[in-house]
Amino acid sequence: MLTTTRPGTDEYAPAFADYVAEIADGEDIVGVLTGQLDEVSARFRGMSASRGDYRYAPGKWSLKEVIGHLADTERVFAYRALSIARGDPAPLPSFDDQAWVTEMRAGDRTLGDIVDEFGVVRQASLASSATCRRLHGHDGGSRTATRPASARWPG
């Protein structure tokens, strides 16, 4: 079980405060990530394909775009975590989620395809996390990065 202590407010950008608050001290992070994978798959696999294009208001993201954004964000944060685990001193890039959603072309894809993509990306993140934990142990907390979104290796 991989648990972590809550990071200090100086270890993440203020925009991430609500997300950080969602994880309790001592919570099993891998269990949470695995549970989210199961929940997203179960919730969206039972929906009709047309429901994936639903937007709650004009100009807002569709359900397919939200799920695609989850996959893209997972990729970015997984790369950041890997970079920190490997001790890479290079600055970590930010990303323009609005531009990425446009380029995703969710309207040309099926809901099932996008849910599958999220699943594969999450599984890759979990596998990478397991490898990093085997190589670096649970005490990687001394590895930090102050970058656009600041981060700390969970430990």
N, C-alpha and C positions, 0 to 999 in steps of 0.2 A: 504494500500500500504506500503510495506517494502522498505525503501530506506536506503542508508548508505553513509557515507563519504568515500572518498578514503583512504585506509590504508597507513600509512607511510612506506617507504621502509625498515624500521627496523622491520616491522610486518609480512614480508613474505620472503621466500627464493628467491634469485635472479632469479632462474629458472622459477618462477611464474610471473615475471614482465609483460610479454606480455599478460597473461591472466587477470591480475589485470587491465591493461590498457584498456581492452575491455569494462569495466563497467564504465559508467559516474557517477560523483557525482550526487546524487539525483535520479538515475535511479531506477525504480521499479524492484527489484531483483526477486520477485516472478513472476512478469509478464514476465521477461526474461526467467526464468526457465520453465515456462508454455509454452511460445512460442517456446522454443527449443524442448520441448517434442512434440508439434504439428508438428514442422518442420521436425524433425527426422522421426517421424511416416509417415508423408505424403511423404517425399522424398524416403524412402526405401521400403515402402509398394508397390509402383508402379513398382519396379524393378523386373526383372526376377530372379528366384532363383539362376541361374548360375552366375549372376553378383556379387553375394555376395562373390564369390571366387576370384574376380579380384584383382590383385596386380599390381601396376604401375611399379614395378621393382622386379627382383628376390630377395628374402630375406626380402622384405618389407611386412608389415601386409596386409592381405586381408580386404575388406570392412567389412566382418563379424567380423574379429578380432578388427578392429577399433571400431565398435559399441559395441562389448563386453568389450573393454577397457573403453569406456565411462561408461558402467554400473558398472564395477569394481571400477573405479575412483570415481563415484558417491557414491558408498557404503562407500569407505574409507573416503571421505570428509564429508559425512553425519554423520558417526560415530565420526569424529573429532569435528564437530559442536555440536553434542549431548553431547559429553564429556565435552566440554567447557561450554555449557548451564547448565549442571548438576554440574559444579564446581569440576569435577574429577581432582585431582592433578597428576594422573598417567601419565607417558610419553606416548605420542601418537605414535603408530608404523608407520614406513614408509612401503612401499611395493615395491616389484620388479616387475614392470609392464611387463617386458620381460618374466619372469617365469610364471606370472599369465596368460599371453596370451597363452603360451604353454599349460598350464593346462586347459584352457578353452575348448580346443578341438573343435574349431569353424568349422573345416573341417567335423566334424561328426554331425553338427547341421544345421538347415535351417536358412536362412536369417530371415524369419518371426519369428522364435523362439527367435532369438537374439534381434530383434527389440522389440518383446513383453517383453522380460526380461528388456531391458533398460526402457521401458515405466512403468513397475511395480516398478522398483527401483526408477525412478524419482518421480512417484506418492507417494511412501512411503516417499521420502525426503521432498516433499512439505507438506505432512500431518504432519510429524515430526516438520518441521519448523513452521507450524501453531500452533501446540500444544506448542512449546517452546515460541513462541511470546505471546500466551495467558497467559502462566505461568510467563514469565520473562519480558514481555513488550518489547518495542522497545529500551530501554536504556541499553541493556546488553553490550554496548560497553566497559564497565569497565572490562569485563571478557576477558582475553587474555590467550594465551598459547604459550610458546616458545618451540617448539618441532621440529621434523625434518622438518616440513613444516610450522611452525608458523601460528597462526590464531587468529582471533578476532571475537567475536559474533557480527553479523551485528546489528548496532544500530545507 
